[in-house]
Amino acid sequence: MPRASRFSGELQGRIPRIARRLRSRMNELGLNQTELAARCTGASHSLFPEQTAPPITRERIAKILMHCKAHPGKSAARVISHPELQVLASVLQVSSEWLAGADDSRDLVLWDPLADPQRAHHILHLINEHEDNATEVLVWAEYLICSLETPEFMHKHHEALFKELDVLGAYDEKRKIVQVYDNIGNARRKRLLDSRRKNRRLIQFIFASDIEKMARGENEYATIPQGVRRACLENLCKMIADPGLGIELVVVGDEAASGIKIAFRDYDSLGVFDESFVLWRYHSGRIAWSEHSGHARSHRDLLKKLQSLAIGRTREHAQQIVKRYVESITG
């Protein structure tokens, strides 16, 4: 058994949750214990110097997974070290925070895509995992979420969002961050169109002034051609008209929600999955998230207030609003 680290007590109480999430992710990836152990051996030596690499054998994995049972037995793992957690998370392509089940901590997890672009797949996994278990996903954004944008519009929009990097001469950094968000957006759009989940509601909130800027080609949309903007809004009409996608668009008047807008001043988007997960993106492009129910509940309540201030509350009304913006785009 590995030597306990000074953090062992922190993880010891989470072993049952780690075991359940470990088994769940192994099933998703189609890995058995032998295959996982083989991959862990390679990852362990890559992540740590030879003398400190934690040995994660098939027997060690079996002892951790014993905690999936109500009564694990005397031979079950009693301690999981942080190096072990790091190796397992790396092999399973998930965040160590998710694998540890850190939802009882009020501390936020912060991700900077420029500093660690490889962690993008952790974000995707977190979103997909909580979406699969959610009945309602509420999202506010200053723009249409990537799932509702056409690929061409999305790419040009991402380039516009990070145009300040051009001013700084950080062209390579801009290319990388745009690529990261393009990859996330394309994966999310494909998943939405492929899944067609009728038992999950996806509601996007957007202020009237923000969707109007998009139609008029103002601010960050100034460099996006009219035809691209029009095609995106026409596609949006089709998506919200399809009940099989479970998508709703809620347009909110700016004056009615002026107080709530202040709470969003540092963000450009915010998403809540039931009361289990919340994430938001800062204007800098950094993302923060939490699995703490307290964080999720408070942000969910905020978005529910937005819902009560909607200009139109039916699918048909939302279509009419978007169609008016489509018609306003001339040329």
Phi, psi and omega in degrees: 000138182293152178294138180289136176269177180290350178260002188300323180297325180295318182276338185301317180289349181258003185304316179301319179290320177300317181298316181294319180287327176298312180296319179299315181289324176300318179296319179298320183270354180069037182256135170265179185295322181294316180294319179296317180298320180296318179292323179296325180299314178294315181294324182298316180287335178283324184276333186229152174301154186309319186284343182244005181295123181289126179281114179248096183268173177298322179295321179296317179297318179299321180291326176291316183292344177299338180283359173287341179273157178296325179235094188297328183099162186292333183273001180293153180301136179256339183220142170235124181276159178296322174300320177298315180300319181295318179294312180300317180296320180297314181292321182277355179058048176228166177283145178296332178296318179292315183297325180282349181065050187278029182284354176270004177256136180276357179291137178277154173256128183245134180235129175252109184296336177286322181282329184215070183296336182292345183278003180302323181291338174293318179299313179300317180297315180301313181298312182296318181299312182285329177295321180299330183261358184265149173262339181214126177246121181251129182226129168249142175206157176284358184211174173290138177294155187304325181299335183258000179260153171285153181304318181294316179297315183302314181298314180294327178292317178298320178298321180290324182297329184247031182292339179296337177292333175294319180299324180278356182076014182269062186292320180292320178297320179295316179302319182293314184290325176295319179296319178301311182287330173297316180298316178296314181298316180295320179294319179293319180296315180298319181295320180296315182288332181278329189277316181046062182271113181281340183268007178236125178265130173246112184245119174257132174257137177213139179285146183304321182295329182286318179287333177292321176299321179297314181295321183277346182075041182257160178055236185292348179268001186297331182268000181266122183303151180304316182299324179290318179294317180296315180299324179294315181290325176296320177294324177299318178303316181295321183291316182284344177278346182267104183296338181294338180277341179067032183255136174230140176247128180241113178265128186244135176291137185294317183295318182296330184249027184301323180293319180289326180301326179297322180293338181263006192299334182269350185250162168245353176197156182207128179230140180230132180249105188046234176237029185250341188203139176219140173216152177215159179243133176279163179298339178286347184100350178287150182241139174238148177211164179207142173260010180282129184297330179295316177296314183296318184294317182295321178286328177296317178299322179295317180290328176295327175295321176300320182299325180287346182256014184297143175294317177224142187247006179246161178299320181294321180295319178298319177299317180298318180298312182295320179299323178296321179290324177299314182293337181282345180273108182258162178100000000 
